[in-house]
Amino acid sequence: FSFLYCSFLSSETICVFSKSIYLHLTFNFNHIFGGYFMKKLLLLCVGFSCVFFYLFAGEYADSQVEEYVRKQNIDRIKFWLDDNTANKNYVITSIDRTVLMLACEGAWAEGVQYLLKKGANPDYVTRQNMTATMFCVMNKRRYNAGILDMLVRAGANVNATDINGKTALMHAAEAGH
């Protein structure tokens, strides 16, 4: 339960929470055991747990956001983006895609429209120089021309090239569109 709870906290909240635990435990340790060594050991443990929860919560958040998009859950995406002051160009590091790219890849028009309205960058590039327009046209089974139109109207560069020199048009031709 504490893992799930901590995954929704910011790093500042976790550190403040950890500091309050440290102060409470330090008082109890000094009262019971006393000594400088115990105080330093406790500080080290609380500091490590703060860093651990911060790093671990990031991985948990990645998988949750990816699940929201794959299941096309607009309510959870709205909550995540609006209430958690999330980065609208958030990159899911495990798959090297922004939330917008993942929505384009899954042909999720409602999600793409919402993310673009919130200011997601259609020209954000992955490590392979892939853009949202490229992900939009590469899916052979779930291509949506309306999504491509939304991206172009939002200012997407259709002439952008990936690391192999291919544009979105070339990827579309390869996918049979």
C-alpha positions in Angstrom: 0.0 0.0 0.0 2.8 2.5 0.9 4.3 1.9 -2.6 1.1 2.8 -4.3 0.6 5.8 -2.1 4.1 7.0 -2.6 3.9 6.6 -6.4 1.4 9.5 -6.6 3.5 11.8 -4.4 6.0 14.4 -5.8 9.6 14.0 -4.8 9.3 17.1 -2.6 6.4 15.5 -0.7 8.3 12.3 -0.2 11.4 14.1 1.1 9.3 16.3 3.5 7.5 13.1 4.6 10.9 11.3 5.1 12.3 14.3 7.0 9.3 14.3 9.4 9.9 10.5 9.9 13.6 11.2 10.5 12.8 13.9 13.1 10.3 11.7 14.9 12.6 8.7 14.9 15.6 10.7 15.9 13.8 12.0 19.0 12.8 8.4 19.9 16.3 7.0 19.1 18.0 9.7 21.2 15.5 9.1 24.0 16.0 5.3 23.9 19.6 4.8 22.6 21.2 8.2 22.5 24.3 8.8 20.6 25.6 10.5 17.5 26.1 7.3 15.5 22.5 6.2 15.6 21.4 9.6 14.5 23.6 9.5 11.4 22.6 6.0 10.6 19.0 6.9 10.7 19.6 10.0 8.5 21.3 7.8 6.0 18.5 5.2 5.9 15.7 7.9 5.6 17.7 9.7 2.8 18.2 6.4 0.9 14.5 5.6 1.2 13.6 9.1 -0.1 15.8 8.6 -3.2 14.6 5.0 -3.7 10.9 6.0 -3.6 11.6 8.9 -6.0 13.2 6.7 -8.6 10.8 3.8 -8.1 7.7 6.0 -8.3 8.9 7.3 -11.7 9.0 3.8 -13.1 5.5 3.1 -11.7 4.2 6.4 -13.2 5.6 5.4 -16.6 3.7 2.1 -16.6 0.5 3.7 -15.3 0.5 6.5 -18.0 1.2 3.9 -20.7 -1.7 1.8 -19.5 -4.1 4.8 -19.5 -3.2 5.5 -23.1 -3.3 1.9 -24.3 -6.7 1.4 -22.7 -7.8 4.8 -24.1 -8.9 6.1 -20.7 -9.4 9.8 -21.3 -10.6 10.5 -17.7 -7.3 9.1 -16.2 -5.3 11.1 -18.8 -7.2 14.3 -17.9 -6.6 13.6 -14.2 -3.0 12.9 -14.7 -2.3 15.9 -16.9 -4.5 18.4 -15.0 -4.2 17.5 -11.4 -0.6 16.3 -11.2 0.8 19.2 -13.2 2.4 16.6 -15.5 4.6 17.5 -18.4 2.4 17.5 -21.5 5.4 16.2 -23.5 6.0 13.4 -20.9 8.3 10.7 -22.3 7.6 7.1 -21.3 11.2 6.1 -21.0 10.8 2.4 -21.3 9.4 2.7 -24.9 10.9 6.1 -25.8 7.6 7.7 -26.8 5.6 10.7 -25.6 2.1 10.2 -24.5 1.0 11.9 -27.8 3.1 9.5 -29.8 1.5 6.5 -28.0 -2.0 7.9 -28.6 -1.2 8.4 -32.3 0.2 4.9 -32.6 -3.0 3.5 -31.0 -5.2 5.6 -33.3 -6.9 7.2 -30.3 -8.4 10.4 -31.7 -9.9 11.7 -28.5 -6.6 11.4 -26.6 -4.6 13.1 -29.5 -7.1 15.9 -29.6 -7.0 16.5 -25.8 -3.2 16.3 -25.7 -2.8 18.8 -28.6 -5.3 21.1 -26.9 -3.2 21.0 -23.8 -0.1 22.0 -25.8 1.7 18.7 -26.5 4.4 19.1 -29.1 3.7 17.1 -32.3 7.3 17.6 -33.4 8.9 16.1 -30.3 11.4 13.5 -31.4 12.5 10.2 -29.9 16.1 8.9 -29.8 15.5 7.5 -33.3 14.2 10.9 -34.5 10.6 9.6 -34.8 7.7 12.0 -34.5 4.0 11.7 -33.7 3.1 11.8 -37.4 5.4 8.9 -38.1 3.8 6.8 -35.4 0.4 7.8 -36.7 1.0 6.4 -40.2 3.1 3.4 -39.3 0.3 1.3 -37.8 -1.1 -0.9 -40.6 -4.2 -2.0 -38.8 -5.2 1.2 -36.9 -4.5 4.1 -39.2 -6.7 7.2 -38.7 -6.5 10.0 -41.3 -8.3 12.3 -38.9 -5.5 12.1 -36.4 -2.9 13.0 -39.1 -5.1 16.0 -40.0 -5.1 17.1 -36.3 -1.3 16.8 -36.1 -0.8 18.8 -39.3 -3.3 21.5 -38.1 -1.3 21.7 -34.8 1.8 22.5 -36.9 3.5 19.1 -37.2 6.4 19.1 -39.6 5.5 16.4 -42.1 8.9 16.7 -43.7 10.8 15.6 -40.6 13.1 12.6 -41.1 14.0 9.8 -38.7 17.6 8.5 -38.3 17.2 6.5 -41.5 16.2 9.6 -43.5 12.5 8.5 -43.8 9.7 11.0 -43.6 6.1 10.2 -42.4 5.1 9.9 -46.0 7.7 7.2 -46.6 6.6 5.4 -43.5 3.0 5.6 -44.7 3.9 4.1 -48.0 5.8 1.2 -46.3 2.7 0.5 -44.2 0.5 0.4 -47.3 -1.5 3.6 -46.9 
